[in-house]
Amino acid sequence: MKWLRRLLDSNYQNISINGSNNKVNGRSYSGRNIQISNGKVIIDGVTVADSSNSTIGDITIEGNVESLDIDMAQKVIVKGSVKSLEVSQGDVHVEGSVEGSIESSMGDISVKGDVKGNCRTSMGDIRR
C-alpha cells in the first residue's frame, strides 16, 4: 500500500518539459541541459523550480535534449533523442535515439532508436 499512499499524496508531482521551450509548473524556460536533483529542477545551471518537499513522479521530455541527469523519479520518458542520460533511480524510456551513453542505477531501460554509447543498469532490465 506504500505506492497508493504516494499516489494520493498531495505533494506528488509530475514534470513535463517540452523540447527547448521547457515548462515547469506552468512557467516556460529554454535550455538544453536538464538536471533534477533533490527535488530541484535545474536547466542550463539555473534552478527553475524547487520541489524538495515533494515526491517527483513521472518526468516527460517532449523533444530532443542534450543531457539529462536525474537523481530519482518514478519514470523518465523522452519523446525524442538525447545525447546523454543518467538516472539514479527510476525507469527510463527513450522513443528516439541516444547519441552517447545511458545509465540507470536502479530501473529498467528501454530505447526505441539506436544507442551509440554504453547502456547500463545495475538493477533492472534493458530492452530495445
C-alpha positions as CSV (number, residue, x, y, z in Angstrom):
1,M,0.0,0.0,0.0
2,K,3.0,2.3,0.0
3,W,2.5,3.0,-3.7
4,L,-1.1,4.0,-3.0
5,R,-0.1,6.4,-0.2
6,R,2.4,8.1,-2.6
7,L,-0.2,8.3,-5.3
8,L,-2.7,10.0,-3.0
9,D,0.0,12.4,-1.5
10,S,-0.9,15.9,-2.5
11,N,2.8,16.7,-2.9
12,Y,3.3,14.1,-5.6
13,Q,4.4,15.9,-8.8
14,N,4.8,15.1,-12.5
15,I,7.1,17.2,-14.5
16,S,6.6,17.8,-18.2
17,I,9.3,19.5,-20.2
18,N,8.7,20.4,-23.9
19,G,11.8,20.5,-26.1
20,S,13.9,23.6,-25.9
21,N,10.8,25.6,-24.6
22,N,10.7,23.9,-21.2
23,K,7.7,24.3,-18.9
24,V,8.0,23.6,-15.2
25,N,4.9,24.3,-13.0
26,G,3.3,26.2,-15.9
27,R,6.3,28.6,-16.5
28,S,8.3,28.4,-19.7
29,Y,12.1,28.1,-19.8
30,S,14.5,27.4,-22.6
31,G,17.6,25.3,-22.3
32,R,19.4,22.2,-23.4
33,N,20.7,20.6,-20.2
34,I,18.3,19.4,-17.6
35,Q,19.2,18.2,-14.1
36,I,16.7,17.1,-11.4
37,S,18.4,16.6,-8.1
38,N,17.0,16.6,-4.5
39,G,13.7,17.9,-5.9
40,K,15.3,20.9,-7.7
41,V,14.8,21.3,-11.4
42,I,17.9,22.9,-12.9
43,I,18.0,24.0,-16.6
44,D,21.4,25.1,-18.0
45,G,22.7,25.6,-14.5
46,V,19.8,27.7,-13.2
47,T,17.4,26.4,-10.6
48,V,13.9,27.0,-12.1
49,A,11.8,25.0,-9.6
50,D,12.3,23.7,-6.1
51,S,10.1,20.7,-5.2
52,S,12.3,19.4,-2.4
53,N,9.2,18.9,-0.2
54,S,7.5,16.8,-2.9
55,T,7.9,13.4,-4.4
56,I,8.8,13.5,-8.1
57,G,6.5,11.2,-10.2
58,D,6.9,10.9,-13.9
59,I,9.2,13.2,-15.9
60,T,8.3,13.6,-19.6
61,I,10.6,15.4,-22.1
62,E,8.9,16.2,-25.4
63,G,11.6,16.8,-27.9
64,N,15.3,16.5,-28.2
65,V,17.6,17.3,-25.3
66,E,21.4,17.4,-24.9
67,S,21.7,15.9,-21.4
68,L,19.5,14.7,-18.6
69,D,20.8,14.0,-15.1
70,I,18.1,12.9,-12.7
71,D,18.5,11.5,-9.2
72,M,15.1,10.0,-8.7
73,A,11.7,9.7,-10.4
74,Q,9.1,7.0,-10.9
75,K,9.6,7.1,-14.7
76,V,11.6,9.2,-17.2
77,I,10.1,9.4,-20.7
78,V,12.0,11.1,-23.5
79,K,9.8,11.7,-26.6
80,G,12.8,12.5,-28.8
81,S,16.5,11.9,-28.7
82,V,19.1,12.7,-26.1
83,K,22.9,12.9,-26.1
84,S,23.5,11.6,-22.6
85,L,21.2,10.4,-19.9
86,E,21.8,9.4,-16.3
87,V,19.1,8.4,-13.8
88,S,20.0,7.2,-10.3
89,Q,16.6,5.6,-9.6
90,G,13.7,5.1,-11.9
91,D,12.7,3.5,-15.2
92,V,13.8,5.2,-18.4
93,H,12.0,5.1,-21.8
94,V,13.5,6.9,-24.8
95,E,11.4,7.0,-28.0
96,G,14.3,8.4,-30.1
97,S,18.0,7.6,-30.1
98,V,20.8,8.1,-27.5
99,E,23.8,9.7,-29.1
100,G,26.1,8.9,-26.1
101,S,25.6,6.7,-23.0
102,I,22.5,5.9,-20.9
103,E,22.8,4.7,-17.3
104,S,20.4,3.9,-14.6
105,S,21.5,2.6,-11.2
106,M,18.0,1.1,-10.3
107,G,15.5,0.8,-13.0
108,D,14.6,-0.6,-16.4
109,I,15.9,1.0,-19.6
110,S,14.1,0.9,-23.0
111,V,15.2,2.7,-26.2
112,K,13.3,2.5,-29.5
113,G,16.2,4.0,-31.5
114,D,20.0,3.5,-31.6
115,V,22.3,3.8,-28.6
116,K,25.7,5.0,-29.8
117,G,27.4,4.7,-26.4
118,N,27.1,2.4,-23.4
119,C,23.8,1.3,-22.0
120,R,24.0,0.1,-18.4
121,T,21.7,-0.6,-15.4
122,S,22.8,-2.1,-12.1
123,M,19.3,-3.3,-11.1
124,G,16.9,-3.6,-14.0
125,D,16.3,-4.8,-17.5
126,I,17.5,-3.3,-20.8
127,R,15.1,-3.6,-23.7
128,R,15.3,-2.4,-27.3
